[in-house]
Amino acid sequence: MFTDLLKIKGLGSLLRSAWTWRLVRAVFLLLMLAMIAFGWHHHAIPGVEVPDPLMYLNFATHFFWVLWIMIIVVVALLFGRAWCTVCPLGWLNGLVSRFGLGASIPRWLQGLLPVTLVLIVLQLSVYLFTIHRFPDYTAWLLTVVLILTVTAGLVFRGRAFCTLLCPAGALFGLYARVAPFHLRVRESSVCDGCESQACIATTPIWNRFALGPGVFYWRSGRAGCPVDLVPQHLTDSVDCTLCLNCVKQCDKDNILVGRRSWLADFGSAWMRRGETLFFVVLLGLLTANFSKVYVDLRDLVFWVPEQTAQLLGWQVNGFQFLACVWIALLLPLLLLLPGLILWRLSETQTGGEAPPVDGEPVAETEVRGDHTGFGRRLGALALPLIPLLLAVHLILAVVKLNAKIGYLPLVLQDPSGVRSYLALNVMQTITPPGVLVTLDILKWLVSLILLAGFSLSIVAARRCCNTLGVDRGYLFGVIVSALIVGGMTGATIFEWLFVR
C-alpha cells in the first residue's frame, strides 16, 4: 500500500496538478504575511511587568515558533523533504528567478556552509535578542526572510534561497534518509531509451486547445529541476526537494512517489563535508536547548563559556557570543570525540578501512588506514546518528506542541494576544489552556521515541558496516557516541518528567 501515490485514483491527479501546489503554497504564503501583519507592532503590553506576555498568545509567535517550526519536524519524520513541496519561500524564489539575472551560484558558495552560518546566526539572535519571545521581532525576521527570498531569485537562477539560506532544507536533507517515502523512476530502462528527457527539460512548449471549430495555441515554459537533479540517477533523497516538476513533465509516466523501507538511504553513501558540519552544529544546538530544563546539566554544558567570559571580563552579550560558538562547534565535537578515538584505536589494531571520498559509495573510491581525514571520519561516525538526532528533535517538538497548542483557540480569537493575556492573567476570567496529554503519558511517549531513535541508529550503523566496508570498530564508535548523546537526553527526560 502507498508504494506509488501517483497510481492512487484521485490522489495521483491532485499530486500531478500544478494548481494543487500553487494553491497550497499561496495559502502558506498568506499565512506568513498574516504572521508579519499581526506581529509587527506588538512587543509587550503597557503596564504589564512581564517582559514577554505575548510569547504564546500572539498570532506571529505562536504560529511560527510553536506550530510552524515544530510540525515540520513531524513532517520530516514521515515524509522527508515533503515540506519543500509546499514551502511558499521556494515557490516565491522560483517565480522571481524567472525575471532575474539568472546567474549561477558561485562554486565557493555551494555546499552547506552558507546555510550552516545562517543557522548559527539565527541561534545567536535567539540568545542575544530572544526573538522567539516577541511578536515584532518574529515579524521582522519573517520580513527579512521574504526580502532575501526575492533578492536571491533576482540574482541567481533556480531556488538559490533554498540552497544558500534555508536551514530547513538542510535539516530535511538529513532526516530524509530516515523517512519511508521517496521519489524514484519506475523502470530505468525506460529512461535509457528516452530521447526527449522531458522530465528535466526547460525549453518552452506549445500547447493546443480546441473549442468547437476554434483551435488555440499558446506557449508555456517548463520549470525543470530547481536543484539540477536527474530522476534516473537518484540513489538517495538528500537533495531532491520533491517539487514534482519532473513528475508533471515526464511524458513516459515513469516516475513514482511512494513508500519505501525506513533507513533506506543508509549504506548507499557517506555524508558530504557540508552535511557533516551542519550535523555537528545541529547536534550542539539541540543538546543546549534540551539541557535548559535540567539545571545541573545546563550548568555543566555552559560551564566553559561562563568561565571564559568571566576570565575575559565580558558582560552578558559576550557570554552569549561565546556560548553560541561553544554550543555550535566545540561541544558537539567533544560529544563525538570518544567514539572517534575508539574507532581509530580499533583501526590501529586491525588495520581496518577508512570511509571513501564524501558522498561516493565505497566501491568507487577506497581510502585505507592513515590517509583518512578528520572531517571524513567525523561524517562517517555522524551518519548513523541521524535517527537519534531526529528523535531528540522530535521529542522537543512533541513536548512543545503538547504544552502550547492549547493556546491556539485563543490565538485565533485574538491574534494580537493582548486581550487573551489580560483575561488569563489580570482579570482571570478564562481558565489557562491545559496540555493535550498528561505528563504521566508524555514521559513514556518521549522515552519510547528516544529508545526508537537509539535503536534505529544502531541498525543504521550495522547497515553502514555491511555495505560501506568499515570494520567493527566503527560500529563500537557509533554505539559509544549514541550512548553519550542518548544518555544526556535520557537523563534530561528523567529529571524533567519522571522526578519533577
VOGU-3710 file (C-alpha; in Angstrom, 3 decimals, decimal comma):
1> mftdllkikg> 0,000/0,000/0,000  1,172/3,533/-0,839  4,063/2,139/-2,900  3,108/4,659/-5,590  0,895/7,567/-4,578  0,597/8,672/-8,198  -1,313/5,479/-9,031  -4,000/6,089/-6,412  -7,176/7,262/-8,110  -7,874/10,925/-7,438
11> lgsllrsawt> -4,755/11,465/-5,340  -2,477/10,967/-8,326  -4,289/13,665/-10,300  -4,050/16,065/-7,373  -0,320/15,455/-6,975  0,317/15,982/-10,693  -1,720/19,163/-10,918  0,336/22,348/-10,768  -2,678/24,215/-9,407  -2,875/21,974/-6,348
21> wrlvravfll> 0,558/23,059/-5,220  0,072/26,677/-6,282  -2,999/26,873/-4,078  -1,323/25,227/-1,077  1,792/27,393/-1,399  -0,331/30,516/-1,775  -2,184/29,635/1,441  1,104/29,240/3,331  2,397/32,499/1,859  -0,747/34,286/3,062
31> lmlamiafgw> -0,248/32,675/6,473  3,296/34,026/6,549  2,076/37,516/5,622  -0,552/37,248/8,365  2,175/36,451/10,904  4,042/39,567/9,814  0,912/41,723/9,990  -0,256/40,540/13,416  3,200/40,657/14,960  4,574/43,895/13,510
41> hhhaipgvev> 3,509/46,423/16,159  3,288/44,123/19,182  6,210/43,773/21,557  4,767/43,887/25,078  1,692/45,160/26,932  1,960/48,621/28,544  1,557/48,423/32,309  2,340/44,704/32,459  5,623/43,863/34,196  6,112/40,535/32,408
51> pdplmylnfa> 8,655/41,252/29,625  7,238/38,768/27,099  3,485/38,430/27,756  2,626/37,676/24,110  5,087/34,827/23,571  2,429/32,133/23,110  -0,665/34,283/22,624  0,217/36,403/19,594  -0,501/35,025/16,117  3,077/35,541/14,895
61> thffwvlwim> 4,991/33,902/17,748  2,502/31,077/18,231  2,152/30,089/14,593  5,843/30,385/13,747  7,687/29,122/16,835  5,093/26,639/18,136  3,228/25,329/15,085  5,359/26,001/12,006  8,791/25,156/13,420  7,645/22,115/15,403
71> iivvvallfg> 5,183/20,485/12,998  7,703/20,378/10,158  9,835/18,041/12,303  6,942/15,562/12,364  6,505/16,016/8,600  10,219/15,317/8,069  9,994/12,086/10,072  7,180/10,704/7,923  7,731/12,267/4,511  11,323/13,519/4,377
81> rawctvcplg> 11,534/16,668/2,268  7,784/16,859/1,619  7,656/20,283/3,289  9,767/21,631/0,430  6,869/20,694/-1,880  4,536/23,204/-0,221  7,047/25,767/1,067  5,976/29,269/-0,050  9,540/30,599/0,028  10,932/28,151/-2,506
91> wlnglvsrfg> 7,917/28,761/-4,732  8,287/32,543/-4,491  12,018/32,271/-5,128  11,365/30,196/-8,247  8,781/32,646/-9,579  11,036/35,660/-9,093  14,032/33,893/-10,652  12,212/33,803/-13,998  12,686/37,562/-14,227  16,117/37,766/-12,587
101> lgasiprwlq> 19,671/37,793/-13,822  19,871/34,003/-13,851  23,428/33,853/-12,525  24,858/30,543/-11,371  25,694/30,148/-7,696  29,480/30,596/-7,267  31,341/27,413/-6,518  32,618/28,750/-3,197  29,012/29,216/-2,039  27,952/25,705/-2,952
111> gllpvtlvli> 27,595/23,138/-0,213  26,017/23,726/3,185  28,461/26,242/4,675  26,219/29,311/3,998  23,174/27,506/5,399  25,113/26,427/8,484  26,246/30,004/9,106  22,623/31,147/8,785  21,614/28,586/11,421  24,337/29,839/13,776
121> vlqlsvylft> 23,337/33,484/13,223  19,700/32,589/13,876  20,615/30,848/17,114  22,820/33,778/18,129  19,899/36,155/17,562  17,767/33,924/19,788  20,427/34,086/22,521  21,119/37,827/22,235  17,705/39,252/21,355  15,279/36,446/22,313
131> ihrfpdytaw> 13,482/36,968/19,008  11,301/33,911/19,647  9,628/35,647/22,586  8,437/38,827/20,877  5,927/39,145/18,015  7,547/42,213/16,443  10,980/40,568/16,342  9,407/37,495/14,758  7,655/39,670/12,168  10,916/41,442/11,341
141> lltvvliltv> 12,653/38,083/10,949  9,997/36,862/8,511  10,211/40,135/6,587  13,968/39,753/6,217  13,426/36,178/5,024  10,989/37,356/2,346  13,391/40,080/1,201  16,241/37,572/0,973  13,983/35,175/-0,934  13,173/37,797/-3,561
151> taglvfrgra> 16,776/39,032/-3,738  18,147/35,521/-4,258  15,610/34,981/-7,032  16,544/38,221/-8,785  20,257/37,387/-8,753  20,550/33,608/-9,119  18,748/31,003/-11,167  16,697/28,177/-9,681  15,895/28,072/-5,992  19,007/29,797/-4,712
161> fctllcpaga> 17,344/30,786/-1,442  16,775/27,118/-0,592  20,392/26,284/-1,395  22,091/29,232/0,282  19,907/30,499/3,096  17,352/27,909/4,233  18,448/25,767/7,217  15,174/23,835/6,994  16,181/22,403/3,631  19,500/21,149/5,014
171> lfglyarvap> 17,666/19,714/8,023  15,243/17,843/5,768  18,175/16,564/3,724  19,482/14,808/6,839  16,129/13,481/8,021  15,048/12,357/4,536  17,468/9,432/4,920  15,165/8,060/7,620  11,743/8,801/6,114  9,763/5,980/4,438
181> fhlrvressv> 8,807/7,943/1,286  10,837/8,811/-1,800  10,766/9,812/-5,482  12,316/7,410/-7,994  11,923/6,223/-11,585  9,840/3,089/-12,085  11,972/1,484/-14,791  15,500/2,682/-15,505  15,368/1,037/-18,940  12,569/3,413/-19,961
191> cdgcesqaci> 14,824/6,369/-19,158  17,679/4,795/-21,137  15,543/4,824/-24,269  14,085/8,308/-23,724  15,365/10,907/-26,168  13,228/13,878/-25,119  14,269/13,884/-21,416  11,119/15,887/-20,799  11,381/15,400/-17,031  14,346/17,793/-16,798
201> attpiwnrfa> 13,709/19,909/-19,911  13,434/23,684/-19,566  12,690/24,626/-23,189  9,215/26,165/-23,760  6,487/24,047/-25,362  3,413/24,851/-27,453  0,018/23,869/-26,059  -3,083/23,214/-28,164  -6,698/23,719/-27,075  -9,736/23,105/-29,301
211> lgpgvfywrs> -13,120/24,698/-28,606  -15,639/23,783/-31,292  -14,293/24,941/-34,635  -11,691/27,132/-32,956  -8,185/25,913/-32,135  -5,994/27,919/-29,795  -2,246/27,663/-29,265  -0,137/29,179/-26,533  3,464/28,914/-25,450  4,390/27,946/-21,894
221> gragcpvdlv> 7,681/27,388/-20,135  8,857/24,275/-18,297  10,414/24,574/-14,874  12,879/21,681/-14,927  14,578/20,602/-11,715  15,437/23,568/-9,444  18,428/21,699/-7,998  19,622/20,152/-11,281  18,934/16,503/-10,473  18,164/13,710/-12,938
231> pqhltdsvdc> 15,458/11,328/-11,627  17,126/8,265/-13,142  20,343/8,959/-11,220  18,769/9,378/-7,775  20,176/6,955/-5,211  19,042/8,799/-2,076  16,581/11,504/-1,027  19,089/14,014/0,335  18,918/16,652/-2,405  15,519/16,102/-4,039
241> tlclncvkqc> 13,142/18,857/-2,885  10,046/16,961/-4,085  8,939/19,910/-6,205  7,348/17,277/-8,522  8,297/19,205/-11,669  9,729/16,001/-13,141  6,501/14,139/-12,354  4,431/16,723/-14,210  6,790/16,872/-17,197  7,636/13,177/-17,721
251> dkdnilvgrr> 5,892/12,063/-20,930  6,564/8,380/-20,191  4,778/8,314/-16,802  7,879/6,637/-15,399  8,283/8,420/-12,040  6,790/7,269/-8,760  6,340/8,882/-5,357  5,704/6,301/-2,699  6,583/4,225/0,313  9,904/2,513/0,933
261> swladfgsaw> 11,566/0,914/3,944  12,780/3,040/6,851  16,503/3,935/6,766  16,626/3,074/3,052  19,341/5,641/2,283  21,798/4,382/4,897  24,557/2,301/3,417  24,469/3,906/-0,040  26,982/6,744/0,546  28,719/8,724/3,293
271> mrrgetlffv> 27,746/12,249/4,224  29,324/15,149/2,382  31,537/17,577/4,293  28,902/20,312/4,301  26,331/17,901/5,722  28,775/16,871/8,426  29,295/20,478/9,505  25,547/21,097/9,572  25,004/17,915/11,604  27,617/18,969/14,170
281> vllglltanf> 26,060/22,414/14,613  22,543/20,973/14,848  23,655/18,420/17,437  25,122/21,170/19,585  22,055/23,397/19,352  19,622/20,593/20,185  21,786/19,474/23,112  21,872/23,004/24,524  18,137/23,554/24,081  17,368/20,229/25,710
291> skvyvdlrdl> 19,631/20,875/28,696  17,794/24,068/29,669  15,198/22,103/31,655  17,830/20,175/33,651  19,653/22,729/35,796  22,679/20,599/36,699  23,221/19,517/33,099  22,703/23,068/31,851  25,338/24,369/34,263  27,725/21,676/33,061
301> vfwvpeqtaq> 27,050/22,391/29,380  27,570/26,137/29,745  30,436/25,966/32,272  33,202/26,546/29,714  31,749/29,719/28,098  30,766/31,076/31,525  34,274/30,650/32,914  35,830/32,041/29,740  33,573/35,110/29,818  34,466/35,762/33,470
311> llgwqvngfq> 38,162/35,352/32,724  37,948/37,866/29,870  35,748/40,241/31,854  32,980/40,112/29,258  29,403/41,000/30,100  26,198/39,104/29,243  26,393/39,679/25,487  29,984/38,478/25,451  28,963/35,319/27,262  26,126/34,727/24,777
321> flacvwiall> 28,552/35,010/21,864  30,996/32,573/23,476  28,121/30,250/24,342  26,968/30,210/20,727  30,439/29,302/19,442  30,841/26,670/22,149  27,420/25,126/21,569  27,566/25,220/17,774  31,034/23,751/17,271  33,120/22,725/20,266
331> lplllllpgl> 30,551/20,934/22,450  29,245/18,589/19,709  32,802/17,742/18,680  33,539/16,917/22,314  30,493/14,622/22,426  31,616/12,747/19,307  35,310/12,596/20,221  35,194/9,394/22,366  33,561/7,472/19,528  36,143/8,756/17,065
341> ilwrlsetqt> 39,012/7,771/19,364  37,600/4,285/19,907  37,155/3,770/16,157  40,682/4,998/15,428  42,224/2,796/18,128  40,345/-0,192/16,782  41,568/0,566/13,272  45,141/0,820/14,502  44,865/-2,672/15,944  43,049/-4,286/12,999
351> ggeappvdge> 44,243/-2,257/10,010  40,627/-1,587/9,033  39,493/0,506/6,104  38,536/4,139/6,205  35,496/5,661/4,546  35,729/6,851/0,943  35,547/10,324/-0,515  32,440/12,006/0,858  29,210/11,216/-0,966  30,604/8,279/-3,009
361> pvaetevrgd> 29,992/4,557/-2,492  32,923/2,554/-1,190  33,088/0,512/-4,386  34,048/3,620/-6,352  36,631/5,162/-4,040  38,537/3,356/-1,305  40,983/5,014/1,045  42,832/2,962/3,617  44,369/3,455/7,014  46,189/6,627/7,919
371> htgfgrrlga> 45,187/8,562/4,789  41,756/9,412/6,193  40,953/12,950/7,236  39,301/14,042/10,450  36,305/15,560/8,635  35,647/12,397/6,660  35,811/10,247/9,776  33,530/12,635/11,611  30,951/12,451/8,826  31,124/8,667/8,750
381> lalpliplll> 30,550/8,489/12,502  27,736/11,050/12,375  25,796/9,388/9,551  24,082/6,620/11,574  23,415/9,060/14,424  20,861/10,912/12,275  17,892/8,804/13,546  18,896/9,563/17,147  19,234/13,266/16,369  15,806/13,190/14,724
391> avhlilavvk> 14,386/11,502/17,829  15,805/14,237/20,083  14,375/16,898/17,784  11,025/15,104/17,688  10,890/14,948/21,491  11,373/18,716/21,695  8,599/19,188/19,131  6,184/16,810/20,873  6,735/18,393/24,291  6,344/21,925/22,894
401> lnakigylpl> 3,184/21,086/20,954  1,695/19,222/23,897  2,241/22,167/26,237  1,367/25,107/23,975  -1,015/24,036/21,211  -3,885/24,513/23,651  -3,428/28,276/23,208  -4,427/28,031/19,525  -8,169/28,814/20,030  -7,223/31,951/21,977
411> vlqdpsgvrs> -4,770/32,980/19,255  -7,433/32,603/16,568  -9,953/34,609/18,604  -7,480/37,380/19,445  -4,491/37,432/17,038  -2,841/40,305/18,911  -2,842/38,289/22,139  -3,374/41,357/24,322  -6,975/40,685/25,347  -6,239/37,000/25,887
421> ylalnvmqti> -3,314/37,755/28,202  -5,335/40,229/30,253  -8,229/37,784/30,519  -5,906/34,965/31,587  -3,528/36,720/33,964  -5,074/40,015/35,084  -8,854/39,662/35,168  -8,658/35,861/35,329  -11,955/35,467/33,515  -10,841/32,441/31,500
431> tppgvlvtld> -9,037/29,263/32,502  -5,486/28,704/31,199  -5,347/26,019/28,498  -4,245/22,569/29,573  -1,958/20,037/27,930  -3,063/17,558/25,273  -1,852/14,509/27,194  -0,893/14,212/30,839  2,743/14,167/31,891  2,354/10,566/33,044
441> ilkwlvslil> 1,630/9,594/29,434  4,041/12,091/27,909  7,083/10,827/29,816  6,650/7,294/28,499  5,897/8,541/24,988  9,100/10,575/24,732  11,089/7,747/26,343  9,784/5,429/23,628  10,770/7,942/20,941  14,294/8,175/22,366
451> lagfslsiva> 14,619/4,387/22,553  13,391/4,064/18,956  15,891/6,675/17,763  18,760/4,943/19,557  17,780/1,540/18,148  17,450/2,878/14,601  20,897/4,464/14,867  22,411/1,097/15,779  20,573/-0,542/12,864  21,837/2,209/10,541
461> arrccntlgv> 25,401/1,701/11,816  25,207/-2,036/11,167  23,928/-1,354/7,663  26,842/1,011/7,019  29,248/-1,646/8,312  27,786/-4,271/5,997  27,620/-2,202/2,810  30,277/0,520/3,048  33,276/-1,558/4,000  34,216/-0,376/7,509
471> drgylfgviv> 35,373/-2,557/10,389  33,619/-3,447/13,637  35,469/-0,705/15,480  33,344/1,766/13,546  30,211/0,137/14,964  31,584/0,362/18,507  32,447/4,024/17,948  28,897/4,765/16,816  27,465/2,919/19,829  29,627/4,965/22,221
481> salivggmtg> 28,589/8,236/20,552  24,930/7,187/20,600  25,191/6,297/24,289  26,666/9,723/25,099  24,059/11,704/23,144  21,193/9,424/24,132  22,376/9,314/27,735  22,344/13,103/28,073  18,876/13,229/26,544  17,642/10,368/28,701
491> atifewlfvr> 18,998/11,983/31,869  17,193/15,196/30,981  13,923/13,345/30,348  14,251/11,503/33,657  14,953/14,666/35,662  12,375/16,714/33,748  9,401/14,363/33,523  9,965/11,497/35,969  11,494/13,182/39,031  9,617/16,535/38,813
//
